[in-house]
Each structure stands twice: as structure tokens, then as C-alpha cells.
Amino acid sequence: MEQLRLIRHSFPDQPELSTEISRTILRRVAAGELPATIRIHRPGNEVAFGRQDIASPGYEAAAEAARAAGFAAVERLAGGRAAVFHRGTIAIARAYSDPQPPKRTYARFEEMAGLIADALRGLGVDARVGEVPGEYCPGAYSVNARDAAKLAGIGQRMIRGGAHMGGVVVASGGREVADVLVPVYEALELQWEPSTSGSVAEELGRDVDAGELEETVIVELDKRYELVDAELDEVTVATAAHSLEQVRAGR
């Protein structure tokens, strides 16, 4: 069974650093400095904007709308449109080493979507893979409930020598996701249907927190890999912090 390093360190109050940590892990895995790694963590309140969003004339207004709602505005590592992370969600960041990453684009999407869907089915959710018409940050590998409510979004980023799969899964607070995204998507001039934003808790009709969901995903992951618990190393943290300082200095 293939080994996979598991990191669970979270930076809920430092969303930009958290993103830079994932970017640094990707670069180091792609360069052969680190083994294959997955980071499953609990984010704070943030709206993660994609490159298309940032290039939009309405981006500044969208970012201000996010901040007005108490959510940091950050640039997402993976592709896709604006997505919400909050304390009722978990974030998944998987870094792959791959000499030819485009050849396995869809295989990685299928793997991540399958992992999340199987974990949610284990909780009793009627989880399916596919886009719900009108969903935010639409994608063919979204994970939904009943073909009606989006529960998880997945994005991918490829670089020379590797690839990153990023995902957010909503344990609770689907309405909060919708409320934050309404003014954000309006500013970006993106059409969507807020009623498609769901949560695991709503589907099960009981309280489900991020901790329970995190453990469920890890149990499912352990069926597929030999997980090796790991901590963030000093080089990764220092490199990420330095990169973030350079980004901020260039603004």
C-alpha cells in the first residue's frame, strides 16, 4: 500500500499563510524534497478567489463584500471561482509528485471526489459526484447530496513535476456560505442559485461539526493509503512565511 504523509496543522487566523503553506508543500513535493503529502485542516472565515475572479473588473468590490461579512479575501491555490471556507468546513490539500501531471488530470479529480463522496456516504449522506445546476464554483467533480445540494468543491493546480488537489467540504453552515457568496458573486457578475448551497448537517438532520467530518475523511483515506502522521517542518513554514512577505511587499 502506498504511503501518504498526513498533516493536520491548521492556521484558522492566518488564511494567506495557510494557502502559502500548501503552495510550498506542492513545490517541495514536486521537486522531490518531500514525499507525497495530504493536509487536512480546519480553516477560519475566508473567501478564496480564483485567478478569473481576481482578473474581473468587479474583484475589488467582491473582496470588500467578503471582508464586510467578516471573511478574509485570499487567492486560492487551485483553479475555480470564489468559494467559502469557514469554521464549519474542512479543507483538503493534496500534493502529488508527477513528472507528467497533465496525463493524470482526470484521475486525480476522480480520486479526490471519490474519497469525499465515500466518506459522506459512510455518514449516511446520499452523496453523488457531479455538478448541481446553479451551484457556486461549478465543477463536474463537485460532491453533492441528492443531485440537489452542493457539499464539496474540488480544484486542481499543476506545476512542473507535480499537482495540487484542493477541496472544501461543508459540515455545517451551508446557509452561511450562501449569504457570504450572494454579494460576492453579484460583484463578480456570476449567476448562481443560493439554494444549492448545502451542508452535511442539513442532510443528516443533526449536528455535524468540522471535527467529526475531518475524522470521517481520514478514516476513509486510511483505507486507501498507509497514512504516516507528520508535522509541518521548519523549512516549509519558513519558506512559506518568506514567500508571503514577498507577495505582500509587492502589493
Phi, psi and omega in degrees: 000136182293137176280146177218123180284130182246124176242136183238014182290133181244153175229065186299334181261004180224068186299324180292320177295321179301316178296318181292328174299313180297320179296319180293318177300316178303311182298320182287324175294317180296327181276357180082012180276337179226152175284172177308134189223141170234136178243122177243118189215171182250111183279170170267203180275116177205151168252120182264116184263139176275172182298324177296323178296314184294332178279351183286144176300337182267009186298313183300319178293323179293317179296321179293323178296321177296313181296324179296333179273001180089022182240132176292148176256116182230159176271127182282151180282315180278168179287174178118181180258181186305134179223153184256136170242137173210184188288355173262014180238165167238151178246142180236129179228112183246126178252126181248144166267127183202117181293338178225071188302326181298334183293337184243026181305306185286328178297321179291319176301314182297320180297311183293316179297320179295319178301310183294315181298317179296321179297318180291324175297326178297335176275348181107009179277141173281074187272136181223156178259127179150161182282134172269126179306127179090003182289157173286155181040063188296145178197147182294341181249022169298155174249128185232174174246126173063019186060027186228330186229124179285130180246337183209143175239149184227138176224162183225146176225132179243141174227175178298120176089001181186179181211154178239133171247124179241142180214153173231134180237132187263108176284312179213165177085035176297324178293324178297319176303312181297315183299321179290321186283338181304304180290331179294312180290329176297316179295325180276355181060044177252133180270138175197172181243106184304334181292348179279354180277116184236186178210159177296319181301317179296320181293323184269347180068032177208169178291130174224117180260174183297327180296315179297318181294318178302313180296323180296317179294320180294320176301317179294320179296324181293340176286338186257334186224161167273099185284138177239109179296136182215160175252159173294131181274160184297323181296315180298314182295315181295319179295317179296317180297319179294317179298319179295320177299319180294320178297314181295323180294333182274356182283000000 
